[in-house]
């Protein structure tokens, strides 16, 4: 019985995390983080996302809101990507997009345009 409950919980978490990872806002945030020269210098290459995503995502047509964190890993260190974004007329606008590197006081703030993420 315990095995069945644990298996169902794992499947539900996998579905929820997978849906979040397939979202446009997550893809855009990850594209900015993994292509940023300072993030790559701090973490080493390749920069990879952890499997855990903590936050919420609400989308209704051309509008929405997202707030999430997810771990990042590289051969030289670990970090946490934090994003707060709103979707306005179909475009995601990041109010906060930063990478907090373990052992570093100030986070790396990610600004500027990025190529649109592929769905």
Number of C-alpha atoms within 10 A of each C-alpha: 6 7 8 9 10 11 12 12 12 12 12 12 14 14 12 12 15 14 12 20 17 12 15 16 28 22 17 18 22 22 15 20 26 18 13 15 11 15 25 18 13 19 21 17 14 13 23 17 20 13 12 14 19 12 13 12 17 12 13 9 10 11 14 18 18 20 20 18 19 19 19 24 18 18 13 13 16 21 23 18 23 21 23 21 21 21 19 13 10 13 15 20 15 20 12 14 23 23 24 19 21 14 9 10 8 11 17 18 16 19 14 5 8 11 8 12 15 9 7
